[in-house]
Amino acid sequence: MPHDIHVTVAAIVQRDLRYLLVEENVGGRLVLNQPAGHLEAHESLVQAVVREALEETAWEFIPRALLGVYHYEGPVGITYVRFAFIGDVGHHHPQRALDTGIHQALWLTRAELMARVADHRGPQVRRAVDDYESGRRYPLDALVSPA
């Protein structure tokens, strides 16, 4: 039985052949990740990914599809269940302060992202890009929220 289970969400956005990513401080090291974070009480998974993307990038995220549900065994007995969403960005709020720990939001090509594999927060960063490029898509209505 896992020690602790964390439900997380991630926003996968590609625009002009570039992916929206965040450079964040984790354990004193700058790493690359998709805009992502934890599901909070009383919000749907879609609400969570919209909120996290805005907090981490200052871009309004518009979910279009579910990319997949990913299970990852992290360090010290933590299990992550990550719901990755594909979408577009709407309005940008450049004056908005980014979440604590977020150094910057940036747009990278696949080649630029893969050149920095050592900086990825975890294997889920590359996996999401690979799955996105393979054409994987699931309808948002596959997710059922409480009435």
Secondary structure, DSSP 8 states (H G I E B T S, - for coil): --SEEEEEEEEEEEETTEEEEEEEEETTEEEEE-SEEE--TT--HHHHHHHHHHHHHSEEEEEEEEEEEEEEE-GGGEEEEEEEEEEEEEEE-TTS---TTEEEEEEEEHHHHHTTGGGBSSHHHHHHHHHHHHT--B-GGGS----
